[in-house]
Amino acid sequence: MKKHKLLFLDDEDNVLRSLERLFQDSDYEVYTINNGKEAIKLLDKQKFSLIVSDYRMPEMDGEIGRASC
């Protein structure tokens, strides 16, 4: 069975670490990124079942998921 890929995008590393801990024993393949530009690069290469993005970040807002769908 194929694992669902989850992408979490937030500029606060402590939030991302908490999410990694939350999902560490799950059946999900979890990706965390703290930079919108890097997230766009990753979205060009991979598909995700779910993208959760902080809406207010220094370089861009949470609309990143909309552009990649």
TORTIMI-357937 format. One record per residue (C-alpha): residue in one letter; x, y, z. Coordinates in steps of 0.001 Angstrom, whole numbers, plus 524288, in hexadecimal, padded with zeros to 5 digits. Each point is the difference from the previous one (the first is absolute). Layout:
REM TORTIMI-357937
AXYZ...
REM end
This chain:
REM TORTIMI-357937
M800008000080000K8053780D527FC34K802B18097380B18H7F98880D3B7FFA7K809A980B3D7FF4CL7FDBF80BA9808D3L806E680D087FE5DF800B18099680B47L804F580D957FD19D802F78099680AF1D80AAC809FC80288E800B97FBFC80E5AD808C47F420801C3N7FA227FCAE80D3FV7F2A37FE437F991L805DD7F7047F5B2R807267F7E380A3DS7F3467FE6D80789L7F9177FB487F3C9E80B047F6647FD1DR7FEA87FA7280DC0L7F1417FF4A7FEB4F800B97F7E27F38DQ80C6A7F820802A8D7F8B07F36D80302S7F5CA801BF7F56ED7FEDE7F9A97F2BCY801D680D2F7F956E80C0E8049C7F8CDV8023080D6E80618Y8079F80B337F9F8T802AD80CBA8071FI8054380C557F9C9N8024780D5F80600N801A6807887F355G7F5AA802CE7F5BEK809838002D7F4ADE805357F2888039CA7F2157FB0F80128I7FD14804637F223K80BF17F89F7FB18L7FB877F3C28071DL7F21E801627FAD2D8056B800177F23BK805F77F2938028AQ7F6087F91180898K7F17B7FEF580267F7FA4A800B280DAES7F3407FB118058FL7FF5480B8780952I806FA80D0F80126V7FF07807C580C9ES805EA80D7E7FF15D8020180B528092EY7F8B180B707FA21R8099080A8E80448M80E2B7FDDD7FC9FP80B1F8096E7FD2DE801C57FCE77F187M7F2477FC267FBE4D7F28F7FCF280522G7F8A27F33D80166E7FA92800727F235I80B2B7F7207FBB5G7F73A7F4127FFACR7F687806567F6B8A80A8D802617F5EBS804367F1C980039C7F2C37F9647FEAF
REM end
